[in-house]
Amino acid sequence: MPILEVSGIGKRYGGIVAVEDVSFKVKRGIATGLIGPNGAGKTTVFDMLTGMQRADRGSIRFEGQTITNLASHKISRLGIGRTFQSVRVFGNLSVLENLNIAEANSAAPARHGATDRVHRALALVEMEEHAGKPAGALSYGQRKLVELAMVLVQEPRLIMLDEPVAGVNPGLVERLSDILRRLIDSGISLLLVEHNIRFVTGLCDHIVVLAAARMLADGTPEEIMRNPDVLEAFLGSDH
């Protein structure tokens, strides 16, 4: 059974169609990419999946349970974590304090102690040496790693990443790719929105393409890269 099933979801703002009849599945233990040109509806889809926007139609199921239009905190507690386009960390607090706050708001089971969860998350993103530094003093890419660690302390089974490598220097992109591969190897499923096609095709086993608020294609990276509709609508125009 897929970890996430999205069936015919749609969202309108007055007469503007933001998302129309989008359906796809996220398989367990792999990375799935959600790509498309600006304005295709990717972030709106993310917002509906995480309860930050209400879906006007369609259904969303996580591990077989319907989560359509649940409150975002309830969805998070079921095991879905999310990072954002704009990094959300407390810049005036240390890295460790940021993770402690995230852990305190977590519904992660008590089988692991809070301290263990925090230090394990820091180790996974390779930020242990920066634990005492103010998060605001770190580079943009490092703050993205802190945000990812704040998600990890909640022990999610699915992590949704909104443009994880946008604005990140090339060296850190490769490091982040390695970190995400280790998360996949540990059994965590990933769903990511990203414009860096090389990053997406290198990490993801399955890719979903949106264009003009609708589903355009889905398949393996090889299938997507050969799809003439995708090349015309997205890849060929900008990449």
Residue, then its C-alpha position, 0 to 999 in steps of 0.5 A: m500500500p502506498i504511504l500517501e494516496v492523492s485522488g482528484i484534489g482541487k483548489r480554486y480561489g474565486g474564478i482562479v483554478a490553482v489545482e484541478d483533479v490532481s491524483f498520484k501516489v507516494k510509494r513507501g521508502i523512496a523519494t517522489g518528486l513533484i515538478g512543474p513550472n512556476g504557477a503549476g500548483k505544486t505548493t498549493v498541493f503541498d498546502m492541501l496535503t499538510g492541512m494548510q489549505r482546504a481542498d475543495r474536492g478530492s481525497i487524501r489518504f495517509e497510510g490508509q487513513t483519510i486526512t483530507n482537510l484535517a488540521s495541520h497539527k493533526i496531520s503532523r502528529l500522524g507522521i507527516g513532516r514538512t519543510f518550507q520554501s522560506v526556512r523557518v527557524f528561530g534565528n535568535l536561538s541556538v541550533l540546539e534550542n531550535l531542536n528542543i522546541a521542535e521536540a517539545n511540540s512533537a507527538a513522537p512515541a516515548r520509545h526514544g528519549a527527547t535528548d536522544r532524538v535531538h542528538r540523533a537528528l543533529a547527527l543525521v544532518e551533520m550539524e553537531e558541531h554547530a549545536g551551540k551557534p545561533a541559527g541566524a548566524l548560519s548560512y542559508g543552506q545550513r539553516k535548511l539543514v536545521e529545519l530538516a533536523m527540526v522535522l526529524v526530531q518528530e520521527p515522521r514516516l513521510i517528509m515533504l520538502d518544499e524546494p530543499v536545495a533552492g539557494v543552496n551552494p553546490g557543495l551543500v547540495e551534494r551533502l544534502s542529497d547524501i543525507l536524504r539518501r540515508l533517510i530513505d535507506s532508514g525507511i523514511s519516504l520523501l515527497l519533494v518540490e524542486h526546480n533543480i531537475r538534476f537533483v530530482t532525477g538523481l534522488c527520486d525513483h518516481i516523478v509527478v509533473l504538474a502544468a497549468a494546475r493539472m497533472l501532466a505526467d508521472g513515471t520514472p525519471e527516465e520516462i519523464m525525461r523522454n516525455p515530449d509533453v513534459l519537455e515542451a511544457f517544462l524541461g525544454s523551456d527552462h532546463 
